[in-house]
Amino acid sequence: MIRFESVGKRYPDGTVAVDDLTFEVAEGEMVTLVGPSGCGKTTTMKMVNRLIEPTSGRILVDGEDIARVDPVELRRRIGYVIQQVGLFPHRSVLDNTATVPHLLGVKKAQARKRAAELLDLVGLDPSVFGDRYPDQLSGGQRQRVGVARALAADPPVLLMDEPFGAVDPVVREHLQNEFLKLQAQVRKTVLFVTHDIEEAVRLGDRMAVYGEGRIEQLDPPAKVLGAPATPYVADFVGADRGLKRLSVTPIEPGDLVQPPVVRRNDAVSDAAHRMRADAARWAVVLDDDGSLHGWIDADDVSASGDGTVRDHARRMKAWLPLGASLKQAFSTMLQYDAGWVAVLDGDGSRFAGVLTPARLHEALRRSVDADERDVPREDVDLHSITGA
């Protein structure tokens, strides 16, 4: 969708902002550009909508050389979100969002209808927020309007220049979560500039780590963290890159332990026998349909031989869906002071197994080793990395 071919930007004073840049962003992919100030990441992005003109090479969008396209027409086909948002203060939220469709000749009523749909998509009820003005919104709400406006003309490409950098950390994390959900629905081709390595890791399908005017590594975040291509990249992502990697390593079925399982209507004596047979101190309790009900402690059932499991079952607070990140699992363990977390299948209805701290560590090591050896994660022999 976006292709850079030997692109460079040199200013008259001899400053090289971008040097011989060649890479491609696939349709529907989000690539995060991360690096220190002055490294060329914002220049790279602004060359895509010709706010900055390259001095060498060429950029193609959907196979078309953008140098041959009228800059104004080009910008109307590319969504653009910046940190300062840039909303028109004298126009309502609904009219701000409808700006680009209106410029493209869409009738006012139709443009406002599209704007209302997009406001709803980004979590702003148009009946509540549509008639408000930018100064009546919080910083996070203004950023949402900025995203909605950028999507209003249904552009294939979205450029985002530190869009969440001007809000507090709590709001920023919430906006990141919402944008990931939105991207899963609209699947735009996105270049996302940030100076925050954790944001780049969290949001990008791939991340480009910039040095001085050039990309030092362009890979999925997990690979950048697990197998930095150069000493510069290793230093930039930090000595705690193993911890950062937790956020981009999903829980997979092979990571799970299968503990004793009992049903809530089982007799307590049967549950106690099952746990003794497995030398287990606890068991997972399921409903009749296989959904998670809770857990039961061996001491509870050994003290009473009467009744059913549900009379002694405890509520399960520490649980996650399959595919959640190892970071989420670790955080859940800490939040509930739990020695393990229950994991449910994709639709969150059926029990899949439990993740223990030992298995969490093994999953992280397996993921790192897979990237270093360039093999699928499931092909890594755990014995070779645990010493077992």
Summary of the structure (lengths in Angstrom):
residues: 388
radius of gyration: 25.6
end to end distance: 46.6
largest distance: 86.9
contacts: 1244
relative contact order: 0.10
helix: 42%
strand: 23%
